[in-house]
Amino acid sequence: MNPPRDLSLGARADDGESNTEVNLRSPANSPDDMKRAAVQKRIEQYFYQLVDGCGNSKCSNEHCASSRGQPLSHNEAAAKALALCKAQAQLCYQASLTTTKQAKTTHSKNVDGSDEASTSHASPPEVNTVSSATATPKISKGASTSNLTPQAGSDISVMETPRNEGASTSDQTPVVGILPPEVIGAPVKKTRAESQVGKQPDHLSEKKLIDVINSCKSENNFSPLVRLIGEVFSSWKALNKSFLKRAFKTDTPDKEETDFERQLSEKEQERMIDEKEKDEDETMASGFLSSTSGKLMVDVEAVQRVFKALEDLEEERVTNALLNAIIALSQTIVVDVRWIPQFQSNPRFLNVFVIIMENSSLQSPEFLEVAYPSFCKAIGRLPLSAQATLARVWSKFPATNLRKKLESLQQLITFKVLTENFGTSSSRMVNEDESITSATKCMKIIFYASLLGGTVDQSRSSNTQEEEDRDIMEFLGAVGNDKDKKIPKEDPLSKELSISVLDSTTPLIPFEEFYNETLSEQVEMGEDFARYKKDGLGQSGQFSFLHYPFVLTAAAKNMGLYYDNRVRMYNERRLTVLNSLVQGEQFNPYLRLKVRRNHVIDDALVRLEMIAMENAADLKKQLYVEFEGEQGVDEGGVSKEFFQLVIEDIFNPDIGMFTFHEATGLYWFNPTSFEVDRQFTLIGIVLGLAIYNNIILDIQFPMVVYRKLMGKKGVLSDLAQVEPVLSNSLKYLLECEENVEDVFMMNFVISYKDVFGNTITHTLMENGENTPVTNANRQDFVDKYVDFTLNKSPEKQFKAFKRGFDMVTDESPLKIWFRPEEVELLVCGSRHFDFDALEEATEYDGGYTKESTIIKYFWEIVHKMDDDQKKKLLMFTTGSDRVPVGGLAKLRLIIAKNGADSDRLPTSHTCFNVLLLPEYDSKEKLEERLLKAITHAKGFGML
C-alpha cells in the first residue's frame, strides 16, 4: 500500500514536481504518453461523431449521427466509441475537426520569472489510420494514477482503463465516461462556451458558471456546460474550493490586509486557498486547529442562484450530468471520509456537503432514486466531529433553509417506505433499507442544527445525579448499595455538541415537524427494540430507529417503552424465581397491593413504603392490585381504577399537598404543606408506576413539573402556567420603558401566603430590603423571583417527589427518548376526543358487524353525547377516561354480543376493552340502558 498523500485542498505534487501540476491532461512527455493521448483523442472523436455527427447532411458514414438522423444516447455512444476505435472504423474528418479542442497550454518559468506558453500542435488526423499498437489505452509501470477523478458529466457508463502491475493507486477512482477533449492536441477552433471552460477547472465560481450557461444558451450547445458540471461536481476537492464567500479577508502579496466586497477572481481564490491550507495544515500538525467553530466559507446565496439557473434551463442533458456527478461524487466521498483525516479535523472539507444540500432538485424523482440516497450515505459516514461541525454550520442558516432540507429528507424517507416492499408480505424491514437509514442519520444533523440555532437554556437542576442517588439510598436506609445501574447512554452527537433536547426551549424547526408518521407506522417496534438493546453503544452495526427518537411519533416510542418495561418486569420475575429456588426466599413475582376502597391512599402508600424499604427493585415488578371484598381479577382494568382513586385522594384540597389554580386548572406543590417528605416520595412512586405499567392518569400538572423531572430548572416562560398574574407582571416590569424605581417602588423582598392565608415575606438577596429594583438590576430581580417561586420555594417537596419517580424510572430510556411534552402525553394521554377515529378502529365479535342495526344505533347515540358522558363511556369500557397516546384510534375497543333483547345493563371487561352489549330491540331502550350503566359504574364483580 502506498503511503497516504497530502489530500488537503490545493495540495501540490511531490517535491520533485513542485512547479508542475500532475494532471491526466498534461502534455505527453514519453512515447507511451503520446500513444495514450492519441488513443484518447481518437475515442473522443468517435464519441462526438456518434452523438453530434459531422454536420454533413449527406454523410454516408453509418457510424455518424448525421447519416442516421437519430443520435445515440451517451451511454450507447460511450460503449460504441471504444469498439469503433479498436476496429479502426471510418471517422469523419469534419467531425474530428469540430469536436476536438486546442492543445493544453503549459507554462514554464523563465530565468527572469516571466511565463512562457508552449502549445503542442498536431496535424489533422488521417481517416481510418489508427495503429493497432495503440488501440487499447495503457498505463506504463510506475505511472501515477493519483489524479484520476470521476467524470460524470456525460451521463455514460464507467469505462475502466487497464493498468500494468505496479501502477500507483493511492487516490484512484473510477473514470466515468469518455475523457474530455482537453487531452487532444489538434489545433482546432473552439466555441465561445468551450473557450470559457478552458482547461479542467479545479473549482467554480458563480460568475464563471453563469457565463458558461449564457454562452451555451446563445450557441444552443450545452456540451461544454455538461462537461464542466461533470468535472467539478463529481470532485469533492473541486467543490471544496468552489463558491467561496464574496466578503473574504486575506493578505495581499504585499502583506496588506484587504477586504474584498466583490467576487474574487479565480487566481485570487486559488492563491488564498493554497495559502490558507498551508497555514491550517501547519496548525493541524501542531494540534491547535479547532473544528468546533462552524465557520462558513461557502457563499450559500451564490450556490442557490447557481442551482436555480441550472434548473431554469430545463435541459435534460444538464440535469443528467448533475445527477451522475452527484452519484460519482458520493461513491468517492463515502470511502474518503473514513480514511482522510482532514474530514475530521478541517471544517473546510465540509464545503462539499453544504453546497450539494442546497440543490433544490434533490426532491425531484430523478434524484430520489439513487443520487440523493447515495449522498445521504456519505453524510452518514462522516466522523462524529465532522457531523458536529456540519451541525454548527447549518445552525447559522435561517429556519426556512433548514426546513427545506428537512422536507427533502422527509420526502426521501416517505418515498422509500411507500415504494419498497416492507411489512407482512415481506421479511424485509425498514431498518435494513440503507436509503432510509442514511436519510435518518442525515436528519439527525439537521435536528441538532435546529437545536443550536434556536433558543437554548442550559440551566440544570442544582442536584447532581450522584446527589440524587444518595438521597434515594438515605430514604431506603441503605448504605453502600453497589448495584450497577444500567442507565441508557447519551447520544454521542449530543455529547459532542454539549446540548440536549431538554436544553432547547424554542428550536428553529418545531419538534413535531421531525416526526415521520409513515415511517413510525411501518417500524416493527419489537424488532427495533431488540436491535436497540443489542446495540447499547451504537457499535454493533444494527440500525435502530430508537437511537433516533426525534423521527418517531410519541405513540411509536411509547410502544418501545412498553417493550422496555415488559423486559424489565420479566427480568425481575426471573430473579425472584431464581432467589426462591437458591436462597429459599418467598416466591412473589408481582408487586401486589391489596387495598380497601374507602382507604385506598392510606393502604397503598403504607404498602409502597414497606416495599421500597425492603427491596426497591420490587417496584419494577408487574403491578397487581386487589380491592378487599371484591372479586375482580387484575388483568389491567383493576389497576386503572386503583390509580384513578389514588389521584382523586392525593389532589383533594383538604389534604393540602397541592394547591389548585382556578385560572389555569392546574395543580402546584404547596410549599407550606404539613405533609412529610415521605408522602411526596410515595406520590412520585405512584406517578412512576403509572408510566411503568402503561396506565394513563387524570392528573393536571403544569409543564414545568415534567421539565423539572427531566432535570431542568423552572424559568420565566414556565411561570405563566403556575402564576399567570405574576408572570404578566414580571414581563411588564422587564418591558417598562420608564424609570422602574419611580414607577414600581420595589426592593428585593417578596411576599406570599401560606395555607392559612397568613402573609410570609422573603428576602431575595442579602440586604434585599435596602436594595431597590432599578432598570439596571430588574432582570436580576425577575430571575431571583422566578427561581424562588418555581425552584427554591417548593424544593423540599419536589425533591422528595422526584426521588420517588426516579426509583421506578431511573434505568428507563424515558429521559432519552421523550421530551417533557411527550412525557405529559404518556402520563395524561391526549386531550382530543375523536370518537370518529374510535368508531373506525373498533372491532366486533359474537355476531355483531359494522352493519348491524344495534351497532348503528350505538354510534348514533355516542356521537350525540356531551364530553362528560363520553368520558364516562371510556371509563366504563376501558377503566380510564383518558385518551391513549396516539389518539382513540390506538384504543382497541371490542363490542361483543351479549345475548338477545333483555333488561340487563351493558357490561364490560375493562382489562381487555370489551363492551358486552345485549341486542336491544329499540334505539330508545339501548340509550336508556347504556346511560344508566355508564353513570352508575363503580366496583368490580364476577359475571
DRENSEDREN-334916 format. One record per residue (C-alpha): residue in one letter; z, y, x. Coordinates in steps of 0.02 Angstrom, whole numbers. Each point is the difference from the previous one (the first is absolute). Example, Ala and Ser with C-alpha at 12.3 -4.5 7.8 and 13.67 -1.06 7.14 Angstrom:
A; 390; -225; 615;
S; -33; 172; 69;
This chain:
M; 0; 0; 0;
N; -44; 171; 66;
P; 140; 125; 23;
P; 16; 125; -144;
R; -102; 156; 15;
D; 60; 177; -31;
L; -53; 19; -181;
S; 69; 172; -30;
L; -120; 123; -77;
G; -124; 69; 121;
A; 44; -130; 132;
R; -123; -6; 144;
A; -72; -144; 96;
D; 71; -72; 160;
D; 30; 113; 149;
G; -161; -55; 82;
E; -96; 66; -150;
S; 103; 154; -37;
N; -153; 113; -17;
T; -107; -120; -99;
E; 31; -46; -182;
V; -19; -187; -21;
N; -107; -19; -154;
L; -113; -132; -74;
R; -136; 130; -8;
S; 11; 49; 183;
P; -166; -1; 94;
A; -48; -162; 81;
N; 53; -10; 181;
S; -55; -179; 37;
P; -144; -116; -46;
D; 109; -92; -124;
D; 53; 164; -80;
M; -180; 55; -14;
K; -50; -165; -82;
R; 141; 14; -125;
A; -48; 179; -40;
A; -181; -50; -28;
V; 47; -141; -118;
Q; 120; 110; -95;
K; -135; 131; -16;
R; -125; -127; -66;
I; 123; -71; -128;
E; 33; 177; -59;
Q; -186; 28; -22;
Y; -21; -158; -103;
F; 150; 48; -108;
Y; -67; 171; -47;
Q; -173; -71; -24;
L; 71; -121; -129;
V; 108; 134; -84;
D; -102; 161; 8;
G; -176; -60; 47;
C; -122; 83; 118;
G; -58; 134; -121;
N; -180; -68; -9;
S; -42; -33; -183;
K; -142; -116; 54;
C; 107; -102; 120;
S; -44; -186; 0;
N; 151; -61; 99;
E; 94; -124; -109;
H; 160; 42; 93;
C; -8; 184; -44;
A; 77; 85; -152;
S; -155; 110; -18;
S; -112; -150; -35;
R; 118; -88; -122;
G; 50; 155; -97;
Q; 176; -71; -23;
P; 116; 21; 151;
L; 128; -133; 42;
S; 186; 28; -21;
H; 96; 41; 158;
N; 77; -174; 9;
E; -169; -84; -16;
A; -82; 121; 122;
A; 134; -31; 132;
A; -25; -187; -1;
K; -189; 17; -9;
A; -8; 124; 145;
L; 85; -121; 119;
A; -117; -141; -52;
L; -155; 108; 21;
C; 56; 54; 174;
K; 19; -180; 55;
A; -169; -45; -76;
Q; -85; 152; 79;
A; -71; 47; -168;
Q; -119; 145; -31;
L; 81; 171; 17;
C; -79; 157; -72;
Y; -16; 129; 138;
Q; 26; 147; -116;
A; 160; -76; -70;
S; 70; -24; 174;
L; -43; 178; 44;
T; 81; 80; -152;
T; 159; -101; -5;
T; 50; 4; 182;
K; 103; 140; 71;
Q; -3; 97; 160;
A; 80; -75; 152;
K; 183; 33; 26;
T; 28; 144; 120;
T; 127; -30; 135;
H; 87; 136; 95;
S; 52; -2; 180;
K; 93; 130; 97;
N; -87; 87; 143;
V; 93; 56; 152;
D; 9; 176; -69;
G; 76; -64; -159;
S; -151; 29; -111;
D; -59; -129; -125;
E; -167; -82; 30;
A; -80; -94; -144;
S; -111; -149; 33;
T; -99; -85; -138;
S; -73; -173; 7;
H; -178; -5; -67;
A; -105; -148; -50;
S; -180; -18; -47;
P; -45; -51; -177;
P; 31; -184; -26;
E; -143; -122; -6;
V; -22; -92; -162;
N; 40; -186; 6;
T; 54; 1; 182;
V; 179; -56; 17;
S; 48; -107; 148;
S; 73; -167; -47;
A; 128; 23; 135;
T; 75; 144; -94;
A; -16; -65; -176;
T; 186; -38; -15;
P; 130; 133; 46;
K; 116; -51; 141;
I; 155; 67; 84;
S; 10; -38; 183;
K; 153; -79; 76;
G; 137; 126; 26;
A; -73; 130; -115;
S; 132; 97; -95;
T; -3; -6; -189;
S; 148; 112; -24;
N; -102; 130; -92;
L; -83; -113; -127;
T; 57; 77; -163;
P; -48; -43; -179;
Q; -153; 88; -68;
A; 2; -18; -188;
G; -109; 142; -55;
S; -156; -103; -33;
D; 80; -114; -131;
I; -63; -158; 83;
S; 73; -162; 60;
V; 87; -31; 165;
M; -111; -43; 147;
E; 93; -70; 150;
T; -71; 27; 172;
P; 13; -153; 114;
R; 99; 26; 158;
N; 22; -96; 159;
E; 163; -73; 57;
G; 106; 126; 92;
A; -46; 150; -105;
S; 148; 113; -33;
T; 55; 0; -181;
S; 156; 103; 12;
D; -52; 111; -146;
Q; -147; -94; -74;
T; -33; 15; -186;
P; -148; -59; -104;
V; -157; 106; 4;
V; -51; 20; -180;
G; -183; 32; -29;
I; -143; 54; 110;
L; 37; 111; 147;
P; -45; 183; -31;
P; -153; 77; 81;
E; 101; 91; 133;
V; -29; -152; 113;
I; -187; 27; -5;
G; -76; 96; 144;
A; -169; 50; -72;
P; -35; 187; -11;
V; -21; 28; -187;
K; 18; 144; -119;
K; 167; 8; -92;
T; 29; 59; -175;
R; 118; 147; -23;
A; 138; -112; -66;
E; -20; -121; 145;
S; 10; 144; 123;
Q; 164; 56; -78;
V; 73; -175; 14;
G; -49; -11; 182;
K; 83; -132; 106;
Q; 129; -117; -73;
P; 144; 116; -51;
D; 179; -44; 42;
H; 68; 112; -138;
L; -56; 104; -148;
S; 34; 173; -66;
E; -28; 66; -174;
K; -135; 120; 58;
K; -98; -133; 92;
L; 0; -123; -144;
I; -44; 132; -129;
D; -144; 58; 110;
V; -66; -177; 12;
I; 16; -21; -189;
N; -96; 160; -32;
S; -137; -48; 124;
C; -17; -173; -77;
K; -13; 76; -173;
S; -134; 122; 53;
E; -103; -137; 87;
N; 41; -130; -133;
N; 44; -122; 138;
F; 179; -63; 5;
S; -19; -124; 143;
P; 83; 117; 128;
L; 148; 26; -117;
V; 15; -186; -31;
R; 4; -37; 186;
L; 123; 142; 33;
I; 120; -65; -133;
G; -15; -176; 69;
E; 38; 55; 177;
V; 150; 111; -37;
F; 83; -74; -154;
S; -2; -175; 73;
S; 97; 55; 155;
W; 184; 45; -9;
K; -15; 83; 169;
A; -133; 119; -65;
L; 93; 35; -162;
N; 161; 39; 90;
K; -92; 143; 87;
S; -90; 60; -156;
F; 34; 139; -125;
L; 139; 82; 98;
K; 93; 147; -73;
R; -84; 168; 14;
A; 158; 91; 50;
F; 42; -79; 167;
K; 88; 68; 153;
T; -45; -55; 175;
D; -23; 65; 175;
T; -168; 76; 44;
P; -74; -34; 174;
D; 85; 158; 65;
K; 165; -66; -69;
E; 15; 136; -132;
E; 61; -57; -169;
T; -126; 25; -139;
D; 18; -24; -188;
F; -163; -63; -72;
E; -22; 59; -180;
R; -171; -78; -7;
Q; -81; -171; 9;
L; 9; -56; 180;
S; -159; -41; 91;
E; -29; -180; 52;
K; 28; 38; 185;
E; 161; 92; -40;
Q; 62; -145; -104;
E; -44; -127; 133;
R; 87; 100; 136;
M; 154; 30; -107;
I; 14; -181; -52;
D; -21; -66; 177;
E; 129; 121; 70;
K; 123; -34; -139;
E; -21; -188; 18;
K; 31; 10; 186;
D; 160; 98; -29;
E; 60; -117; -138;
D; -41; -155; 100;
E; 106; 66; 142;
T; 137; 44; -123;
M; -6; -174; -75;
A; 13; -77; 171;
S; 160; 98; 28;
G; 67; -51; -170;
F; 15; 173; -76;
L; -137; -1; -133;
S; 71; -7; -175;
S; -101; -72; -142;
T; 121; 63; -131;
S; -70; 176; -21;
G; -141; -47; -118;
K; -109; 139; 69;
L; -167; 12; -88;
M; -153; 36; 108;
V; -133; -40; -130;
D; -76; 139; -104;
V; 23; -90; -165;
E; -94; 130; -101;
A; -151; -16; 114;
V; 6; -190; -18;
Q; 5; 17; -189;
R; -150; 117; 2;
V; -96; -121; 110;
F; 31; -148; -115;
K; -45; 108; -149;
A; -164; 49; 82;
L; -41; -183; 36;
E; 43; -49; -177;
D; -107; 139; -75;
L; -153; -67; 91;
E; -1; -151; -117;
E; -98; -95; 132;
E; 25; -187; -4;
R; -41; -16; 185;
V; 134; 126; 47;
T; 129; -84; -113;
N; -42; -171; 74;
A; 12; 70; 175;
L; 174; 69; -32;
L; 50; -161; -88;
N; -55; -110; 144;
A; 74; 118; 128;
I; 172; -12; -81;
I; -15; -189; -6;
A; -46; -7; 185;
L; 137; 125; 41;
S; 129; -105; -94;
Q; -51; -160; 87;
T; 24; 83; 168;
I; 156; 100; -32;
V; 95; -141; -87;
V; 5; -86; 170;
D; 19; 153; 109;
V; 155; 67; -89;
R; 95; -153; 59;
W; -47; 5; 182;
I; -29; 182; 44;
P; 168; 84; 34;
Q; -62; 176; -40;
F; -6; -42; -186;
Q; 188; -20; 9;
S; 43; 147; 111;
N; -139; 129; -18;
P; -7; 88; -171;
R; -179; 57; 30;
F; -60; -179; -8;
L; 36; 7; -187;
N; -133; 133; -32;
V; -122; -136; -50;
F; 113; -54; -144;
V; 24; 178; -60;
I; -189; 30; -1;
I; -55; -160; -88;
M; 133; 14; -135;
E; -72; 169; -51;
N; -160; -85; -58;
S; 0; 14; -189;
S; -133; -135; -11;
L; 129; -131; 44;
Q; 32; -18; -187;
S; -182; -43; -35;
P; -44; -183; -37;
E; -102; -15; 159;
F; 151; 40; 110;
L; 128; -94; -105;
E; -85; -166; 37;
V; 13; -9; 189;
A; 12; 165; 93;
Y; 159; 70; -77;
P; 99; -164; 7;
S; -53; -22; 182;
F; 60; 173; 46;
C; 165; -25; -93;
K; 23; -158; 102;
A; -17; 104; 159;
I; 130; 124; -63;
G; 117; -142; -45;
R; -13; -68; 178;
L; 58; 163; 78;
P; 161; -10; 102;
L; 157; 59; -89;
S; 12; 162; 100;
A; -183; 40; -38;
Q; 29; -28; -186;
A; 148; 118; 8;
T; -104; 133; 88;
L; -138; -19; -128;
A; 129; 21; -140;
R; 62; 160; 82;
V; -179; 65; 14;
W; -40; -37; -183;
S; 166; 73; -56;
K; -70; 172; 45;
F; -147; -23; -117;
P; 5; 75; -176;
A; 54; -112; -142;
T; -174; 0; -75;
N; -73; -72; 161;
L; 131; -137; 11;
R; -24; -40; -184;
K; -186; -30; 28;
K; 39; -122; 139;
L; 127; -87; -110;
E; -123; -10; -145;
S; -133; -78; 111;
L; 124; -132; 61;
Q; 58; -34; -178;
Q; -180; -19; -53;
L; -33; -122; 143;
I; 151; -107; -45;
T; -39; -1; -186;
F; -184; -38; 34;
K; 43; -149; 108;
V; 133; -66; -121;
L; -120; 7; -147;
T; -155; -66; 87;
E; 77; -141; 102;
N; 55; -165; -74;
F; 190; -4; -2;
G; 130; -75; -115;
T; 11; -159; -100;
S; -182; -49; 18;
S; 13; 8; 189;
S; 131; -45; 129;
R; -45; 156; 97;
M; 128; 141; -8;
V; -17; 187; 22;
N; 113; -14; 153;
E; -140; -94; 87;
D; -135; 131; -29;
E; -11; 102; 159;
S; -88; 145; -87;
I; 147; 22; -120;
T; 135; -23; 132;
S; -86; 119; 122;
A; -17; 134; -133;
T; 185; -21; -41;
K; 47; 23; 183;
C; -107; 156; 7;
M; 81; 63; -160;
K; 171; -14; 82;
I; -51; 132; 128;
I; -55; 114; -143;
F; 166; -35; -87;
Y; 104; 56; 149;
A; -114; 149; 28;
S; 39; 51; -179;
L; 186; -15; 36;
L; -10; 101; 161;
G; -106; 135; -78;
G; 111; 23; -152;
T; 177; 64; -21;
V; 121; -103; 103;
D; 190; -8; -12;
Q; 73; -110; 136;
S; 182; 32; -44;
R; 91; -165; -13;
S; 168; -56; -64;
S; 142; 40; 119;
N; 53; -184; 3;
T; -89; -113; 122;
Q; -43; -180; -40;
E; 140; -59; 115;
E; 126; 109; -93;
E; -57; -67; -168;
D; 13; -180; 61;
R; 176; 37; 63;
D; 46; 74; -170;
I; -56; -161; -84;
M; 103; -105; 120;
E; 153; 108; -34;
F; -25; -19; -187;
L; -12; -189; 18;
G; 150; -5; 118;
A; -106; -87; 131;
V; -9; 39; 185;
G; -125; -66; 125;
N; -120; -73; -126;
D; -140; -46; 120;
K; -124; -60; -130;
D; -170; 67; 50;
K; -86; 99; -135;
K; -185; -28; -21;
I; -46; 180; -36;
P; -188; 30; -25;
K; -87; 82; 146;
E; -58; 180; -7;
D; -187; 30; -2;
P; -58; 22; 182;
L; -110; 151; -42;
S; 144; 81; -93;
K; 110; -24; 153;
E; -136; 66; 116;
L; -20; 159; -104;
S; 188; 19; -31;
I; -27; 21; -186;
S; 29; -108; -153;
V; -50; 8; -182;
L; 175; 61; -42;
D; -24; 152; 112;
S; -146; 64; -103;
T; 44; 109; -149;
T; -177; 60; -38;
P; -142; -92; 91;
L; -176; 70; 12;
I; -60; -136; -118;
P; 115; -65; -139;
F; 66; -174; 33;
E; -74; -66; -162;
E; -178; 32; 62;
F; 23; -132; 136;
Y; 29; -135; -131;
N; -147; -118; -25;
E; 29; -85; -167;
T; -152; -113; 17;
L; 64; -67; 165;
S; 180; -13; -62;
E; -54; -109; -146;
Q; -105; -111; 114;
V; 132; -31; 133;
E; 83; -171; -14;
M; 174; 67; 29;
G; 80; -170; 30;
E; -120; -37; 142;
D; 8; 178; 64;
F; 190; -7; 5;
A; -9; -163; 98;
R; -112; 86; 126;
Y; 121; 146; 7;
K; 147; -114; 41;
K; -99; -93; 134;
D; -56; 165; 74;
G; 168; 85; 9;
L; -52; 100; 152;
G; -183; 19; -48;
Q; -58; -106; 146;
S; -51; -166; -77;
G; -176; 54; -42;
Q; 21; -35; -186;
F; -31; 157; -101;
S; 124; 44; -138;
F; -20; 147; -118;
L; 189; 13; -9;
H; -11; 77; 175;
Y; -102; 137; -85;
P; 105; 34; -156;
F; -79; 170; -33;
V; -158; -84; -65;
L; 91; -113; -124;
T; 61; 55; -171;
A; 186; -7; -40;
A; -32; -150; -113;
A; -82; -98; 141;
K; 140; 43; 122;
N; 128; -46; -132;
M; -75; -174; -5;
G; 16; -9; 190;
L; 182; 54; -15;
Y; 26; -135; -131;
Y; -61; -133; 122;
D; 111; 70; 137;
N; 153; -4; -113;
R; -38; -177; -61;
V; -21; -65; 177;
R; 167; 77; 46;
M; 83; -79; -153;
Y; -69; -171; 45;
N; 61; 20; 179;
E; 176; 41; -60;
R; -6; -149; -119;
R; -56; -115; 140;
L; 140; 62; 113;
T; 126; -31; -140;
V; -60; -178; -21;
L; 7; -28; 189;
N; 177; 72; 13;
S; 60; -106; -145;
L; -66; -157; 85;
V; 57; 39; 178;
Q; 159; 101; -24;
G; 52; -60; -171;
E; -7; 172; -80;
Q; -12; 18; -188;
F; -178; -14; -60;
N; -46; 165; -82;
P; -186; 41; 16;
Y; 5; 151; -117;
L; 87; 166; -12;
R; 97; -40; -160;
L; 78; 135; -107;
K; 99; -46; -155;
V; 47; 154; -99;
R; 71; 51; -169;
R; -116; 106; -104;
N; 138; 125; -42;
H; 61; 13; 181;
V; -165; -21; 90;
I; 23; 135; 133;
D; 178; -51; 46;
D; -42; -184; 13;
A; -163; 30; 93;
L; 66; 122; 129;
V; 154; -104; 37;
R; -106; -157; 23;
L; -128; 89; 109;
E; 138; 72; 110;
M; 73; -173; 27;
I; -170; -71; 45;
A; -37; 144; 121;
M; 169; -24; 86;
E; -17; -189; 16;
N; -182; -11; 53;
A; -120; 146; -24;
A; -148; -116; 27;
D; 35; -75; -173;
L; -62; 164; -74;
K; -174; -54; 53;
K; 4; -157; -105;
Q; -88; -8; -167;
L; 105; 84; -136;
Y; 63; -106; -144;
V; 96; 87; -140;
E; 101; -81; -139;
F; 82; 93; -145;
E; 165; -78; -46;
G; -6; -82; -173;
E; -191; 6; -11;
Q; -122; -143; 21;
G; -144; 92; 82;
V; -71; -80; 157;
D; -53; 128; 130;
E; -182; -18; 43;
G; -16; 188; 24;
G; 34; 69; -173;
V; 191; -10; 10;
S; -2; 91; 167;
K; -105; 140; -75;
E; 127; 32; -138;
F; 144; -12; 124;
F; -73; 140; 105;
Q; -35; 104; -154;
L; 181; -11; -55;
V; 65; 39; 175;
I; -109; 156; 13;
E; 60; 62; -170;
D; 182; -14; 53;
I; -24; 72; 174;
F; -80; 159; -64;
N; 125; 22; -140;
P; 62; 182; 12;
D; 177; -59; -32;
I; 4; -91; 167;
G; -50; 159; 93;
M; -90; -82; 147;
F; -160; 97; -35;
T; -38; 166; -80;
F; -140; 21; -127;
H; -113; 153; 1;
E; -70; 33; -172;
A; -139; 112; 64;
T; -77; -141; 104;
G; 70; -154; -87;
L; 54; -69; 170;
Y; 163; -61; 76;
W; 77; 59; 164;
F; 151; -54; 101;
N; 162; 82; -51;
P; 76; 65; 163;
T; 171; 19; -84;
S; 4; -175; -76;
F; 166; -93; 7;
E; -84; -169; 21;
V; 26; -83; 169;
D; -142; -30; 122;
R; -4; -185; -40;
Q; -57; 37; -176;
F; -151; 96; 64;
T; -36; -138; 126;
L; -3; -129; -139;
I; -117; 109; -102;
G; -116; 6; 151;
I; 8; -190; 4;
V; -50; -6; -183;
L; -151; 111; 33;
G; -51; -106; 150;
L; 19; -160; -101;
A; -113; 70; -137;
I; -140; 29; 125;
Y; 35; -165; 87;
N; -12; -97; -164;
N; -151; 99; -63;
I; 92; 79; -147;
I; -39; 173; -67;
L; 145; 115; -45;
D; 20; 145; -119;
I; 69; 115; 133;
Q; -35; 186; 17;
F; 25; 60; 178;
P; -90; 150; 79;
M; -128; -40; 134;
V; 118; 62; 137;
V; 110; -154; -28;
Y; -143; -115; 50;
R; -46; 112; 146;
K; 179; -7; 62;
L; 4; -189; -23;
M; -151; -7; 116;
G; 94; 101; 132;
K; -55; 179; -36;
K; 104; 155; -36;
G; -10; 106; -156;
V; -97; 164; 19;
L; -37; 152; -108;
S; -148; -82; -87;
D; 117; -139; -59;
L; 126; 120; -76;
A; -108; 40; -152;
Q; 38; -169; -79;
V; 187; 10; 35;
E; 40; 184; -32;
P; -157; 85; -69;
V; 85; 168; -31;
L; 74; 5; 174;
S; -168; -51; 74;
N; -91; 144; -84;
S; 135; 123; 56;
L; -13; -53; 181;
K; -189; 10; -3;
Y; 11; 176; -71;
L; 122; 45; 139;
L; -127; -55; 131;
E; -144; 91; -82;
C; 92; 162; -37;
E; -85; 147; 88;
E; 145; 120; -23;
N; 157; 15; 105;
V; 90; -165; -38;
E; 169; 63; 55;
D; -4; 145; -123;
V; -77; -97; -145;
F; 101; -163; 4;
M; 159; 55; 91;
M; 42; -179; 53;
N; 82; -77; 150;
F; 1; -178; 68;
V; 122; -63; -133;
I; -51; -102; -153;
S; 93; -67; -151;
Y; -16; -149; -118;
K; 103; -85; -136;
D; 91; -167; -2;
V; 11; -124; -145;
F; 138; 102; -81;
G; -99; 162; 7;
N; 102; 77; 141;
T; -95; 111; 124;
I; -2; -57; 180;
T; -60; 110; 143;
H; -78; -59; 162;
T; -40; 95; 160;
L; -171; -46; 70;
M; 40; 55; 178;
E; 142; 61; 106;
N; 54; 174; -54;
G; -123; -16; -144;
E; 102; 108; -116;
N; -32; 147; 118;
T; -184; -39; 32;
P; -118; 85; -123;
V; -167; -76; -50;
T; -140; 110; 68;
N; -189; -10; 12;
A; 21; -66; 177;
N; 119; -145; -40;
R; -46; -42; -181;
Q; -100; -154; 54;
D; 153; -64; 91;
F; 106; 32; -156;
V; -121; -96; -111;
D; -11; -147; 121;
K; 190; -13; 10;
Y; 19; 17; -189;
V; -128; -136; -34;
D; 71; -113; 135;
F; 174; 16; -75;
T; -58; -33; -179;
L; -112; -150; 36;
N; 74; -76; 158;
K; 175; 53; 50;
S; 81; 19; -170;
P; -43; -176; -66;
E; 1; -77; 175;
K; 151; -111; -30;
Q; -65; -70; -164;
F; -180; -20; 55;
K; 46; -81; 165;
A; 94; -135; -93;
F; -143; -19; -125;
K; -129; -21; 139;
R; 112; -123; 89;
G; -4; -116; -150;
F; -187; 21; -22;
D; -34; -44; 182;
M; 109; -156; -10;
V; -135; -76; -111;
T; -159; 82; 66;
D; 35; 21; 187;
E; -123; -137; 52;
S; -128; 41; -134;
P; -166; 85; 41;
L; 40; 121; -142;
K; 11; 152; 114;
I; -157; -49; 95;
W; -114; -33; -149;
F; 60; 125; -130;
R; 18; 188; -12;
P; 148; 76; -97;
E; -113; 29; -151;
E; -49; -183; 2;
V; 182; -57; 18;
E; 40; 99; -156;
L; -142; -92; -86;
L; 75; -166; 55;
V; 171; 48; -69;
C; -49; 90; -160;
G; -173; -63; -37;
S; -144; 104; -65;
R; 30; 138; -128;
H; -169; -28; -85;
F; 8; -111; -155;
D; -179; -58; -21;
F; 8; -127; -141;
D; -189; -11; -6;
A; 6; -76; 174;
L; 140; -116; -58;
E; -107; -58; -147;
E; -145; -39; 117;
A; 112; -99; 119;
T; 97; -99; -132;
E; -28; -187; -14;
Y; 20; -108; -155;
D; 67; -176; -28;
G; 44; -124; -136;
G; -155; 29; -105;
Y; -11; 189; 8;
T; -153; 88; 70;
K; -50; 181; 20;
E; -95; -12; -163;
S; 144; -72; -103;
T; 45; 107; -151;
I; 186; 4; 42;
I; -42; 59; 179;
K; -109; 142; -65;
Y; 142; 52; -117;
F; 123; -9; 145;
W; -97; 121; 112;
E; -34; 120; -143;
I; 188; 10; -28;
V; 38; 19; 185;
H; -123; 143; 27;
K; 82; 97; -144;
M; 174; -14; 78;
D; 83; 149; 83;
D; 51; -6; 183;
D; 179; -52; -39;
Q; -59; -148; -106;
K; -124; -51; 135;
K; 141; -3; 128;
K; 103; -109; -117;
L; -148; -119; -18;
L; -14; -15; 189;
M; 187; -29; 13;
F; -8; -135; -134;
T; -147; -93; 76;
T; 29; 22; 187;
G; 184; 46; 20;
S; -43; 173; 68;
D; -68; 157; -79;
R; -80; 54; 164;
V; -185; -11; 44;
P; -30; -108; 155;
V; -86; 64; 157;
G; -185; 7; -35;
G; 21; 35; -187;
L; 15; -108; -154;
A; -160; -89; 48;
K; 104; -89; 134;
L; 122; -61; -134;
R; -49; -177; -49;
L; 50; -1; -184;
I; -28; -159; -101;
I; 3; -3; -190;
A; 26; -177; -65;
K; -3; -68; -177;
N; 171; -48; -66;
G; -40; -92; -160;
A; -70; 52; -167;
D; 58; 142; -112;
S; 190; 9; -15;
D; 144; 123; -6;
R; 46; -32; 181;
L; 2; 148; 118;
P; -114; 4; 152;
T; 86; -67; 157;
S; -40; 9; 185;
H; 22; -83; 169;
T; 33; 153; 108;
C; -1; -105; 158;
F; -184; -40; -27;
N; -56; 151; -105;
V; -38; -110; -150;
L; 5; 67; -179;
L; 20; -136; -132;
L; -81; 66; -160;
P; -5; -94; -166;
E; -163; 14; -96;
Y; 59; 121; -134;
D; -108; 11; -156;
S; -11; 191; -4;
K; -4; 149; 114;
E; 148; 81; -89;
K; 111; -151; 26;
L; -50; -9; 184;
E; 44; 183; 26;
E; 169; -17; -88;
R; 50; -158; 94;
L; -60; 67; 169;
L; 91; 169; -13;
K; 161; -86; -52;
A; -12; -120; 148;
I; -28; 132; 133;
T; 134; 117; -72;
H; 140; -129; -3;
A; -32; -98; 159;
K; 148; -28; 116;
G; 69; -160; 71;
F; -73; -170; 39;
G; 2; -162; -95;
M; -83; -169; 0;
L; -141; -26; -125;
